[in-house]
């Protein structure tokens, strides 16, 4: 049940942050799962908690902060057990101007955005975390006679592991660069499609997926 005369104030397209507080909240990954839910539909705190797999108290805290920053709104109420339950909704998308961020340079901002994912990848890729005498770094040539450096886990190497990682500093023709970008975009679309259809259960697992490519080089090489 909605309040009579209630007006939705958040834009249905892109909400542009106007204050440093809005910028900080939007760039804080702690709020990302909640925004993800509310950008697709209106939901109660209980529904947000269930979909983000977090305690209701934490969901209420995040919603209160988002609401106080003017980044979401209360769109109405729903009766449950004789008491009204607030419904929340976010804009369809958000934009944070660089000038409102805490970063001194664009490079610093890009690093801050990528760091949580890269650090999580490093931790997961290195498991078990404690190094052993059998562990080593292999330096050699690949099938195309390019130099490679890779981690070898010694006796604990698990052939059943499904992870994969590859970072390269190479030269490519411009046509190959355009084709690489197209193929990576195509792969990203396929990955997103698989994720949308995945359900919680023994046949699924949390994954970290990164597709990175940019013209550039490692200084000093």
Buried (B, 14 or more C-beta within 10 A) or exposed (E): EEEEEEEEEBEEEEBEBEEEBBBBBBBEEEBEBBBEBBBEEBBBBEBBBBBBEBEBEBBBBBBEBBBEBBBBBBBBBBEEEEEEBBBBBBBEEBEBEEEBBEBEEEEEBEEEEEEEEEEEBEEEEEEEEEEEEEBEEEEEEEEEEEEEEEEEBEEEEEEEEEEEEEEEEEEEEEEEBEEEEEEEEEEEEEEEEEEEEEEEEEEEEEEEEEEEEEEEEEEEE
